[in-house]
Every structure is written in C-alpha cells, then in structure tokens.
C-alpha cells in the first residue's frame, strides 16, 4: 500500500512547480498538517506557494514556514583582485 503522506507531498510538489513556479520548497506531511519550508524572493511568491499547497491538500492544515529573502542591487561596484 502507498503511503498517503508521500502521495500528498508529491501532489503538492507538482502544484508548486506548475502553479507557483517554485521547485525549491520542501514539503513535509505529518498527519493532517503540511509543513512548507524554503526561501522565495517575494511575499507574493510566498502567498502563491501557500495557495497552491492549499489547493493540492484539501482538508489539511498548512504551516507555511517559507521565508522571503530580499535580492538587492549592489550599492557599489565589486572589485575582484
């Protein structure tokens, strides 16, 4: 028999790739709770990840632990020696 948490995790990963365009999010399913971990570049992407996971895992609680990292332009030219 297939582990239902593995099926749900794979289903969420597929939705994250196709709907949120994110491949680097870790998905861990424990009982009725889905944990999402990783980093994205904006708060909008973080919300997109959570929405895609909710759509893929109806009836499960989503614990979104995805963090947003800010990508900035350098404030000065980098010297390489």
N, CA, C and O atoms as a CHARMM CRD file, in Angstrom:
* protein
*
  324
    1    1 UNK  N      0.84000  -1.18400   0.00000 PROA 1      0.00000
    2    1 UNK  CA     0.00000   0.00000   0.00000 PROA 1      0.00000
    3    1 UNK  C      0.88700   1.25000   0.00000 PROA 1      0.00000
    4    1 UNK  O      1.92000   1.27900   0.66900 PROA 1      0.00000
    5    2 UNK  N      0.49200   2.25800  -0.73500 PROA 2      0.00000
    6    2 UNK  CA     1.24500   3.50000  -0.85300 PROA 2      0.00000
    7    2 UNK  C      1.00100   4.38000   0.37200 PROA 2      0.00000
    8    2 UNK  O     -0.11300   4.45600   0.88900 PROA 2      0.00000
    9    3 UNK  N      2.06200   5.03700   0.82200 PROA 3      0.00000
   10    3 UNK  CA     1.97400   5.96500   1.94700 PROA 3      0.00000
   11    3 UNK  C      1.19200   7.19800   1.50200 PROA 3      0.00000
   12    3 UNK  O      1.62800   7.89800   0.58800 PROA 3      0.00000
   13    4 UNK  N      0.03600   7.48300   2.13000 PROA 4      0.00000
   14    4 UNK  CA    -0.76300   8.63600   1.69300 PROA 4      0.00000
   15    4 UNK  C     -0.02800   9.96400   1.84100 PROA 4      0.00000
   16    4 UNK  O     -0.24600  10.87700   1.04500 PROA 4      0.00000
   17    5 UNK  N      0.84100  10.08800   2.85000 PROA 5      0.00000
   18    5 UNK  CA     1.56500  11.35000   3.01500 PROA 5      0.00000
   19    5 UNK  C      2.54600  11.56900   1.86800 PROA 5      0.00000
   20    5 UNK  O      2.77400  12.70800   1.46000 PROA 5      0.00000
   21    6 UNK  N      3.13200  10.48500   1.34200 PROA 6      0.00000
   22    6 UNK  CA     4.04100  10.60400   0.19400 PROA 6      0.00000
   23    6 UNK  C      3.26600  11.04900  -1.05100 PROA 6      0.00000
   24    6 UNK  O      3.75500  11.86200  -1.83400 PROA 6      0.00000
   25    7 UNK  N      2.06500  10.51400  -1.22400 PROA 7      0.00000
   26    7 UNK  CA     1.22600  10.90300  -2.35500 PROA 7      0.00000
   27    7 UNK  C      0.85400  12.38400  -2.25800 PROA 7      0.00000
   28    7 UNK  O      0.95800  13.12100  -3.23800 PROA 7      0.00000
   29    8 UNK  N      0.42100  12.81100  -1.07400 PROA 8      0.00000
   30    8 UNK  CA     0.02800  14.21100  -0.88300 PROA 8      0.00000
   31    8 UNK  C      1.22200  15.13000  -1.10800 PROA 8      0.00000
   32    8 UNK  O      1.10100  16.16800  -1.76000 PROA 8      0.00000
   33    9 UNK  N      2.36900  14.74600  -0.56900 PROA 9      0.00000
   34    9 UNK  CA     3.58500  15.54200  -0.74200 PROA 9      0.00000
   35    9 UNK  C      3.93700  15.69200  -2.21800 PROA 9      0.00000
   36    9 UNK  O      4.25000  16.79300  -2.67100 PROA 9      0.00000
   37   10 UNK  N      3.88700  14.59800  -2.96700 PROA 10     0.00000
   38   10 UNK  CA     4.19600  14.64000  -4.40200 PROA 10     0.00000
   39   10 UNK  C      3.18000  15.50100  -5.15300 PROA 10     0.00000
   40   10 UNK  O      3.54100  16.24700  -6.06400 PROA 10     0.00000
   41   11 UNK  N      1.91800  15.39200  -4.76800 PROA 11     0.00000
   42   11 UNK  CA     0.86400  16.18400  -5.41000 PROA 11     0.00000
   43   11 UNK  C      1.09500  17.68100  -5.15500 PROA 11     0.00000
   44   11 UNK  O      0.92900  18.50100  -6.05700 PROA 11     0.00000
   45   12 UNK  N      1.47200  18.02200  -3.93900 PROA 12     0.00000
   46   12 UNK  CA     1.75500  19.42100  -3.60600 PROA 12     0.00000
   47   12 UNK  C      2.96700  19.91100  -4.38700 PROA 12     0.00000
   48   12 UNK  O      2.94400  21.01100  -4.94000 PROA 12     0.00000
   49   13 UNK  N      4.03000  19.10400  -4.44000 PROA 13     0.00000
   50   13 UNK  CA     5.23900  19.48800  -5.18600 PROA 13     0.00000
   51   13 UNK  C      4.89800  19.77600  -6.64600 PROA 13     0.00000
   52   13 UNK  O      5.40300  20.73200  -7.23300 PROA 13     0.00000
   53   14 UNK  N      4.04400  18.94700  -7.21900 PROA 14     0.00000
   54   14 UNK  CA     3.63700  19.15000  -8.61800 PROA 14     0.00000
   55   14 UNK  C      2.89800  20.47900  -8.77500 PROA 14     0.00000
   56   14 UNK  O      3.15800  21.22600  -9.71800 PROA 14     0.00000
   57   15 UNK  N      1.97900  20.77400  -7.85500 PROA 15     0.00000
   58   15 UNK  CA     1.23400  22.03500  -7.92600 PROA 15     0.00000
   59   15 UNK  C      2.15500  23.23300  -7.71500 PROA 15     0.00000
   60   15 UNK  O      1.99100  24.26600  -8.36400 PROA 15     0.00000
   61   16 UNK  N      3.12500  23.09600  -6.80700 PROA 16     0.00000
   62   16 UNK  CA     4.07000  24.19100  -6.57600 PROA 16     0.00000
   63   16 UNK  C      4.86800  24.48400  -7.84100 PROA 16     0.00000
   64   16 UNK  O      5.13100  25.64300  -8.16200 PROA 16     0.00000
   65   17 UNK  N      5.24800  23.43600  -8.55200 PROA 17     0.00000
   66   17 UNK  CA     6.03400  23.61100  -9.78200 PROA 17     0.00000
   67   17 UNK  C      5.19300  24.23300 -10.89200 PROA 17     0.00000
   68   17 UNK  O      5.66800  25.11600 -11.60600 PROA 17     0.00000
   69   18 UNK  N      3.95600  23.78400 -11.04400 PROA 18     0.00000
   70   18 UNK  CA     3.14500  24.24600 -12.17000 PROA 18     0.00000
   71   18 UNK  C      2.41000  25.55300 -11.89700 PROA 18     0.00000
   72   18 UNK  O      2.26400  26.37200 -12.80400 PROA 18     0.00000
   73   19 UNK  N      1.94400  25.76700 -10.66900 PROA 19     0.00000
   74   19 UNK  CA     1.15100  26.96200 -10.37000 PROA 19     0.00000
   75   19 UNK  C      1.96400  28.08500  -9.74200 PROA 19     0.00000
   76   19 UNK  O      1.77800  29.25300 -10.08300 PROA 19     0.00000
   77   20 UNK  N      2.86400  27.73700  -8.82700 PROA 20     0.00000
   78   20 UNK  CA     3.64800  28.76800  -8.13700 PROA 20     0.00000
   79   20 UNK  C      5.03600  28.91800  -8.74700 PROA 20     0.00000
   80   20 UNK  O      5.78400  29.82100  -8.37400 PROA 20     0.00000
   81   21 UNK  N      5.38400  28.04000  -9.68200 PROA 21     0.00000
   82   21 UNK  CA     6.68500  28.06300 -10.36200 PROA 21     0.00000
   83   21 UNK  C      7.84400  28.00900  -9.36800 PROA 21     0.00000
   84   21 UNK  O      8.84400  28.70900  -9.52400 PROA 21     0.00000
   85   22 UNK  N      7.69400  27.17300  -8.35200 PROA 22     0.00000
   86   22 UNK  CA     8.71300  27.00400  -7.32000 PROA 22     0.00000
   87   22 UNK  C      9.11800  25.53700  -7.24600 PROA 22     0.00000
   88   22 UNK  O      8.27300  24.65100  -7.12000 PROA 22     0.00000
   89   23 UNK  N     10.41700  25.29600  -7.32700 PROA 23     0.00000
   90   23 UNK  CA    10.93100  23.93200  -7.24300 PROA 23     0.00000
   91   23 UNK  C     11.70700  23.68900  -5.95000 PROA 23     0.00000
   92   23 UNK  O     11.96100  22.53800  -5.59600 PROA 23     0.00000
   93   24 UNK  N     12.08300  24.74200  -5.24800 PROA 24     0.00000
   94   24 UNK  CA    12.95600  24.59000  -4.09200 PROA 24     0.00000
   95   24 UNK  C     12.24800  24.56400  -2.74700 PROA 24     0.00000
   96   24 UNK  O     12.88400  24.78800  -1.71700 PROA 24     0.00000
   97   25 UNK  N     10.96100  24.30000  -2.73100 PROA 25     0.00000
   98   25 UNK  CA    10.21400  24.27300  -1.47100 PROA 25     0.00000
   99   25 UNK  C     10.13600  22.83800  -0.96700 PROA 25     0.00000
  100   25 UNK  O      9.74400  21.92900  -1.69900 PROA 25     0.00000
  101   26 UNK  N     10.51700  22.64700   0.30000 PROA 26     0.00000
  102   26 UNK  CA    10.42000  21.32200   0.92000 PROA 26     0.00000
  103   26 UNK  C      9.01100  21.15200   1.48400 PROA 26     0.00000
  104   26 UNK  O      8.46100  22.06100   2.10600 PROA 26     0.00000
  105   27 UNK  N      8.44500  19.98400   1.25500 PROA 27     0.00000
  106   27 UNK  CA     7.09600  19.67700   1.72300 PROA 27     0.00000
  107   27 UNK  C      7.18600  18.47000   2.64600 PROA 27     0.00000
  108   27 UNK  O      7.72900  17.43100   2.27100 PROA 27     0.00000
  109   28 UNK  N      6.65000  18.61500   3.85500 PROA 28     0.00000
  110   28 UNK  CA     6.64600  17.52900   4.82800 PROA 28     0.00000
  111   28 UNK  C      5.21800  17.37200   5.33600 PROA 28     0.00000
  112   28 UNK  O      4.65200  18.30600   5.90400 PROA 28     0.00000
  113   29 UNK  N      4.63600  16.19600   5.13400 PROA 29     0.00000
  114   29 UNK  CA     3.26500  15.94300   5.56500 PROA 29     0.00000
  115   29 UNK  C      3.30800  15.05700   6.80400 PROA 29     0.00000
  116   29 UNK  O      3.86800  13.96100   6.78300 PROA 29     0.00000
  117   30 UNK  N      2.71100  15.54800   7.87200 PROA 30     0.00000
  118   30 UNK  CA     2.62600  14.78800   9.12900 PROA 30     0.00000
  119   30 UNK  C      1.17800  14.81300   9.59000 PROA 30     0.00000
  120   30 UNK  O      0.67400  15.82400  10.07800 PROA 30     0.00000
  121   31 UNK  N      0.53300  13.67900   9.42100 PROA 31     0.00000
  122   31 UNK  CA    -0.88600  13.61200   9.76400 PROA 31     0.00000
  123   31 UNK  C     -1.67500  14.53300   8.86300 PROA 31     0.00000
  124   31 UNK  O     -1.62100  14.41700   7.63800 PROA 31     0.00000
  125   32 UNK  N     -2.41500  15.45500   9.47600 PROA 32     0.00000
  126   32 UNK  CA    -3.21900  16.38300   8.67200 PROA 32     0.00000
  127   32 UNK  C     -2.55700  17.75300   8.52900 PROA 32     0.00000
  128   32 UNK  O     -3.21000  18.72300   8.14400 PROA 32     0.00000
  129   33 UNK  N     -1.25700  17.83300   8.84100 PROA 33     0.00000
  130   33 UNK  CA    -0.53300  19.10300   8.74200 PROA 33     0.00000
  131   33 UNK  C      0.53200  19.01700   7.65300 PROA 33     0.00000
  132   33 UNK  O      1.32600  18.07600   7.61700 PROA 33     0.00000
  133   34 UNK  N      0.53800  20.00900   6.77000 PROA 34     0.00000
  134   34 UNK  CA     1.54600  20.11400   5.71400 PROA 34     0.00000
  135   34 UNK  C      2.48900  21.25400   6.08500 PROA 34     0.00000
  136   34 UNK  O      2.06400  22.39600   6.25500 PROA 34     0.00000
  137   35 UNK  N      3.77900  20.92800   6.20800 PROA 35     0.00000
  138   35 UNK  CA     4.79700  21.93500   6.50800 PROA 35     0.00000
  139   35 UNK  C      5.50100  22.31600   5.20900 PROA 35     0.00000
  140   35 UNK  O      5.96200  21.44800   4.46700 PROA 35     0.00000
  141   36 UNK  N      5.58100  23.60900   4.93900 PROA 36     0.00000
  142   36 UNK  CA     6.27900  24.13300   3.76600 PROA 36     0.00000
  143   36 UNK  C      7.50900  24.87900   4.25600 PROA 36     0.00000
  144   36 UNK  O      7.41300  25.73800   5.13300 PROA 36     0.00000
  145   37 UNK  N      8.67900  24.54800   3.68300 PROA 37     0.00000
  146   37 UNK  CA     9.92500  25.20300   4.09600 PROA 37     0.00000
  147   37 UNK  C     10.74800  25.54300   2.86200 PROA 37     0.00000
  148   37 UNK  O     10.75000  24.80800   1.87500 PROA 37     0.00000
  149   38 UNK  N     11.44100  26.65800   2.93700 PROA 38     0.00000
  150   38 UNK  CA    12.30500  27.08000   1.84600 PROA 38     0.00000
  151   38 UNK  C     12.36900  28.59300   1.80500 PROA 38     0.00000
  152   38 UNK  O     11.97100  29.27300   2.75000 PROA 38     0.00000
  153   39 UNK  N     12.87700  29.11100   0.69300 PROA 39     0.00000
  154   39 UNK  CA    13.00500  30.55400   0.52300 PROA 39     0.00000
  155   39 UNK  C     12.48100  30.96700  -0.84200 PROA 39     0.00000
  156   39 UNK  O     12.62800  30.25000  -1.83100 PROA 39     0.00000
  157   40 UNK  N     11.86700  32.13600  -0.86800 PROA 40     0.00000
  158   40 UNK  CA    11.39400  32.74100  -2.11000 PROA 40     0.00000
  159   40 UNK  C     11.82000  34.20500  -2.11900 PROA 40     0.00000
  160   40 UNK  O     12.27300  34.73300  -1.10300 PROA 40     0.00000
  161   41 UNK  N     11.67600  34.85100  -3.26000 PROA 41     0.00000
  162   41 UNK  CA    12.17900  36.21600  -3.42400 PROA 41     0.00000
  163   41 UNK  C     11.17300  37.30600  -3.07200 PROA 41     0.00000
  164   41 UNK  O     11.54500  38.47900  -3.01500 PROA 41     0.00000
  165   42 UNK  N      9.89900  36.95100  -2.83100 PROA 42     0.00000
  166   42 UNK  CA     8.92200  37.99700  -2.51500 PROA 42     0.00000
  167   42 UNK  C      7.78700  37.43600  -1.66800 PROA 42     0.00000
  168   42 UNK  O      7.56600  36.22600  -1.60800 PROA 42     0.00000
  169   43 UNK  N      7.07900  38.34700  -1.02100 PROA 43     0.00000
  170   43 UNK  CA     5.91200  37.95800  -0.22100 PROA 43     0.00000
  171   43 UNK  C      4.82300  37.39500  -1.13200 PROA 43     0.00000
  172   43 UNK  O      4.08600  36.49200  -0.73600 PROA 43     0.00000
  173   44 UNK  N      4.72000  37.92400  -2.34500 PROA 44     0.00000
  174   44 UNK  CA     3.73700  37.41100  -3.30900 PROA 44     0.00000
  175   44 UNK  C      4.02100  35.94400  -3.63800 PROA 44     0.00000
  176   44 UNK  O      3.09500  35.13500  -3.69600 PROA 44     0.00000
  177   45 UNK  N      5.28000  35.59700  -3.85200 PROA 45     0.00000
  178   45 UNK  CA     5.63500  34.20400  -4.12700 PROA 45     0.00000
  179   45 UNK  C      5.32300  33.32200  -2.92100 PROA 45     0.00000
  180   45 UNK  O      4.88000  32.18400  -3.07600 PROA 45     0.00000
  181   46 UNK  N      5.55300  33.84600  -1.72800 PROA 46     0.00000
  182   46 UNK  CA     5.24700  33.09100  -0.51000 PROA 46     0.00000
  183   46 UNK  C      3.75300  32.77900  -0.44800 PROA 46     0.00000
  184   46 UNK  O      3.36500  31.65800  -0.12000 PROA 46     0.00000
  185   47 UNK  N      2.91700  33.76600  -0.76300 PROA 47     0.00000
  186   47 UNK  CA     1.46300  33.55200  -0.78600 PROA 47     0.00000
  187   47 UNK  C      1.07000  32.56800  -1.88100 PROA 47     0.00000
  188   47 UNK  O      0.20900  31.71500  -1.66800 PROA 47     0.00000
  189   48 UNK  N      1.69900  32.68200  -3.06200 PROA 48     0.00000
  190   48 UNK  CA     1.40800  31.75600  -4.16200 PROA 48     0.00000
  191   48 UNK  C      1.71400  30.31600  -3.76800 PROA 48     0.00000
  192   48 UNK  O      0.96100  29.40000  -4.10100 PROA 48     0.00000
  193   49 UNK  N      2.82200  30.12200  -3.05700 PROA 49     0.00000
  194   49 UNK  CA     3.20200  28.78100  -2.59200 PROA 49     0.00000
  195   49 UNK  C      2.12400  28.23800  -1.65400 PROA 49     0.00000
  196   49 UNK  O      1.70000  27.09100  -1.79000 PROA 49     0.00000
  197   50 UNK  N      1.68900  29.05300  -0.71700 PROA 50     0.00000
  198   50 UNK  CA     0.67400  28.60300   0.23800 PROA 50     0.00000
  199   50 UNK  C     -0.65000  28.29700  -0.45700 PROA 50     0.00000
  200   50 UNK  O     -1.29200  27.29400  -0.14700 PROA 50     0.00000
  201   51 UNK  N     -1.06100  29.14700  -1.38600 PROA 51     0.00000
  202   51 UNK  CA    -2.31900  28.91900  -2.10700 PROA 51     0.00000
  203   51 UNK  C     -2.27100  27.63100  -2.91700 PROA 51     0.00000
  204   51 UNK  O     -3.24000  26.87100  -2.92500 PROA 51     0.00000
  205   52 UNK  N     -1.15800  27.37500  -3.59900 PROA 52     0.00000
  206   52 UNK  CA    -1.01900  26.14400  -4.38400 PROA 52     0.00000
  207   52 UNK  C     -1.05800  24.92300  -3.47200 PROA 52     0.00000
  208   52 UNK  O     -1.67100  23.91100  -3.81200 PROA 52     0.00000
  209   53 UNK  N     -0.40800  25.01400  -2.31600 PROA 53     0.00000
  210   53 UNK  CA    -0.41500  23.89300  -1.36900 PROA 53     0.00000
  211   53 UNK  C     -1.82200  23.65400  -0.83100 PROA 53     0.00000
  212   53 UNK  O     -2.24900  22.50500  -0.71300 PROA 53     0.00000
  213   54 UNK  N     -2.54200  24.71600  -0.50700 PROA 54     0.00000
  214   54 UNK  CA    -3.91600  24.56500  -0.00500 PROA 54     0.00000
  215   54 UNK  C     -4.80900  23.89000  -1.04400 PROA 54     0.00000
  216   54 UNK  O     -5.62400  23.03100  -0.70600 PROA 54     0.00000
  217   55 UNK  N     -4.65500  24.27900  -2.29600 PROA 55     0.00000
  218   55 UNK  CA    -5.46500  23.69100  -3.36500 PROA 55     0.00000
  219   55 UNK  C     -5.14800  22.21200  -3.55800 PROA 55     0.00000
  220   55 UNK  O     -6.03000  21.42500  -3.90100 PROA 55     0.00000
  221   56 UNK  N     -3.89800  21.83500  -3.33900 PROA 56     0.00000
  222   56 UNK  CA    -3.47900  20.44700  -3.55700 PROA 56     0.00000
  223   56 UNK  C     -3.75300  19.55500  -2.35800 PROA 56     0.00000
  224   56 UNK  O     -3.80800  18.33400  -2.49800 PROA 56     0.00000
  225   57 UNK  N     -3.92600  20.14500  -1.18500 PROA 57     0.00000
  226   57 UNK  CA    -4.05700  19.34400   0.04100 PROA 57     0.00000
  227   57 UNK  C     -5.31600  19.73100   0.81000 PROA 57     0.00000
  228   57 UNK  O     -5.25100  20.09400   1.98400 PROA 57     0.00000
  229   58 UNK  N     -6.44800  19.64900   0.14100 PROA 58     0.00000
  230   58 UNK  CA    -7.71100  19.98300   0.79900 PROA 58     0.00000
  231   58 UNK  C     -7.88800  19.12600   2.04100 PROA 58     0.00000
  232   58 UNK  O     -7.59400  17.93000   2.03800 PROA 58     0.00000
  233   59 UNK  N     -8.37500  19.75900   3.10600 PROA 59     0.00000
  234   59 UNK  CA    -8.59700  19.03800   4.35100 PROA 59     0.00000
  235   59 UNK  C     -7.37900  18.98800   5.25300 PROA 59     0.00000
  236   59 UNK  O     -7.45900  18.49400   6.37800 PROA 59     0.00000
  237   60 UNK  N     -6.25400  19.49200   4.77300 PROA 60     0.00000
  238   60 UNK  CA    -5.03100  19.54000   5.57500 PROA 60     0.00000
  239   60 UNK  C     -4.78500  20.97700   6.03300 PROA 60     0.00000
  240   60 UNK  O     -5.16200  21.93500   5.36000 PROA 60     0.00000
  241   61 UNK  N     -4.15100  21.09900   7.17700 PROA 61     0.00000
  242   61 UNK  CA    -3.73300  22.40400   7.67000 PROA 61     0.00000
  243   61 UNK  C     -2.37500  22.72200   7.06600 PROA 61     0.00000
  244   61 UNK  O     -1.51800  21.84200   6.98000 PROA 61     0.00000
  245   62 UNK  N     -2.16500  23.95600   6.64900 PROA 62     0.00000
  246   62 UNK  CA    -0.90000  24.35700   6.03400 PROA 62     0.00000
  247   62 UNK  C     -0.10600  25.18700   7.03700 PROA 62     0.00000
  248   62 UNK  O     -0.60000  26.18000   7.57200 PROA 62     0.00000
  249   63 UNK  N      1.12200  24.76500   7.28000 PROA 63     0.00000
  250   63 UNK  CA     2.04300  25.50400   8.13700 PROA 63     0.00000
  251   63 UNK  C      3.12700  26.07600   7.21600 PROA 63     0.00000
  252   63 UNK  O      4.07700  25.38300   6.85300 PROA 63     0.00000
  253   64 UNK  N      2.96900  27.33600   6.84900 PROA 64     0.00000
  254   64 UNK  CA     3.85700  27.96500   5.87800 PROA 64     0.00000
  255   64 UNK  C      5.06800  28.56400   6.59500 PROA 64     0.00000
  256   64 UNK  O      4.97500  29.62500   7.21200 PROA 64     0.00000
  257   65 UNK  N      6.19500  27.87300   6.50600 PROA 65     0.00000
  258   65 UNK  CA     7.43800  28.32800   7.11800 PROA 65     0.00000
  259   65 UNK  C      8.41300  28.84000   6.05500 PROA 65     0.00000
  260   65 UNK  O      9.61700  28.92700   6.29600 PROA 65     0.00000
  261   66 UNK  N      7.88500  29.17300   4.88800 PROA 66     0.00000
  262   66 UNK  CA     8.70300  29.69400   3.79300 PROA 66     0.00000
  263   66 UNK  C      9.11300  31.12200   4.13900 PROA 66     0.00000
  264   66 UNK  O      8.28300  31.93500   4.54500 PROA 66     0.00000
  265   67 UNK  N     10.38700  31.41400   3.97700 PROA 67     0.00000
  266   67 UNK  CA    10.88100  32.75900   4.28000 PROA 67     0.00000
  267   67 UNK  C     11.15800  33.52800   2.98800 PROA 67     0.00000
  268   67 UNK  O     11.42100  32.94800   1.93500 PROA 67     0.00000
  269   68 UNK  N     11.09100  34.84200   3.11000 PROA 68     0.00000
  270   68 UNK  CA    11.33900  35.73500   1.98000 PROA 68     0.00000
  271   68 UNK  C     12.73200  36.32700   2.14900 PROA 68     0.00000
  272   68 UNK  O     13.05600  36.90500   3.18600 PROA 68     0.00000
  273   69 UNK  N     13.54300  36.17300   1.11600 PROA 69     0.00000
  274   69 UNK  CA    14.85400  36.81400   1.14700 PROA 69     0.00000
  275   69 UNK  C     14.84500  37.91900   0.10800 PROA 69     0.00000
  276   69 UNK  O     14.31000  37.75700  -0.98900 PROA 69     0.00000
  277   70 UNK  N     15.43400  39.02200   0.46100 PROA 70     0.00000
  278   70 UNK  CA    15.41500  40.18800  -0.41400 PROA 70     0.00000
  279   70 UNK  C     16.66600  40.19600  -1.28000 PROA 70     0.00000
  280   70 UNK  O     17.78500  40.07100  -0.78200 PROA 70     0.00000
  281   71 UNK  N     16.46300  40.34400  -2.56100 PROA 71     0.00000
  282   71 UNK  CA    17.57500  40.44100  -3.50200 PROA 71     0.00000
  283   71 UNK  C     17.72500  41.91400  -3.85400 PROA 71     0.00000
  284   71 UNK  O     16.80200  42.53500  -4.38100 PROA 71     0.00000
  285   72 UNK  N     18.87900  42.45700  -3.56000 PROA 72     0.00000
  286   72 UNK  CA    19.12300  43.87900  -3.82300 PROA 72     0.00000
  287   72 UNK  C     20.22500  44.04900  -4.85200 PROA 72     0.00000
  288   72 UNK  O     21.10500  43.20400  -5.01600 PROA 72     0.00000
  289   73 UNK  N     20.13800  45.17100  -5.53100 PROA 73     0.00000
  290   73 UNK  CA    21.22000  45.56500  -6.42400 PROA 73     0.00000
  291   73 UNK  C     22.40100  45.98100  -5.55200 PROA 73     0.00000
  292   73 UNK  O     22.20600  46.57600  -4.49300 PROA 73     0.00000
  293   74 UNK  N     23.61400  45.67600  -5.98200 PROA 74     0.00000
  294   74 UNK  CA    24.76700  46.11700  -5.19200 PROA 74     0.00000
  295   74 UNK  C     24.80800  47.64100  -5.12400 PROA 74     0.00000
  296   74 UNK  O     24.45600  48.32500  -6.08600 PROA 74     0.00000
  297   75 UNK  N     25.24000  48.16500  -3.98000 PROA 75     0.00000
  298   75 UNK  CA    25.29900  49.61600  -3.83500 PROA 75     0.00000
  299   75 UNK  C     26.59000  50.20200  -4.39200 PROA 75     0.00000
  300   75 UNK  O     26.71200  51.41700  -4.54400 PROA 75     0.00000
  301   76 UNK  N     27.55200  49.33500  -4.69500 PROA 76     0.00000
  302   76 UNK  CA    28.80000  49.79200  -5.31100 PROA 76     0.00000
  303   76 UNK  C     29.36400  48.67000  -6.16800 PROA 76     0.00000
  304   76 UNK  O     28.93600  47.51900  -6.07800 PROA 76     0.00000
  305   77 UNK  N     30.30700  49.01900  -6.97900 PROA 77     0.00000
  306   77 UNK  CA    30.93700  48.04500  -7.85900 PROA 77     0.00000
  307   77 UNK  C     31.80900  47.10000  -7.03300 PROA 77     0.00000
  308   77 UNK  O     32.54500  47.53100  -6.14600 PROA 77     0.00000
  309   78 UNK  N     31.71400  45.82500  -7.33400 PROA 78     0.00000
  310   78 UNK  CA    32.52500  44.84600  -6.62500 PROA 78     0.00000
  311   78 UNK  C     33.87900  44.72000  -7.31000 PROA 78     0.00000
  312   78 UNK  O     33.95900  44.55500  -8.52700 PROA 78     0.00000
  313   79 UNK  N     34.92500  44.79900  -6.52800 PROA 79     0.00000
  314   79 UNK  CA    36.28200  44.66000  -7.07200 PROA 79     0.00000
  315   79 UNK  C     36.75300  43.23100  -6.86700 PROA 79     0.00000
  316   79 UNK  O     36.67000  42.67700  -5.77100 PROA 79     0.00000
  317   80 UNK  N     37.23800  42.66400  -7.92600 PROA 80     0.00000
  318   80 UNK  CA    37.78600  41.31100  -7.87100 PROA 80     0.00000
  319   80 UNK  C     39.26900  41.41400  -8.15000 PROA 80     0.00000
  320   80 UNK  O     39.68200  41.94000  -9.18300 PROA 80     0.00000
  321   81 UNK  N     40.07400  40.90500  -7.21800 PROA 81     0.00000
  322   81 UNK  CA    41.52500  41.00600  -7.41300 PROA 81     0.00000
  323   81 UNK  C     42.15300  39.64100  -7.56600 PROA 81     0.00000
  324   81 UNK  O     43.36700  39.53600  -7.73800 PROA 81     0.00000
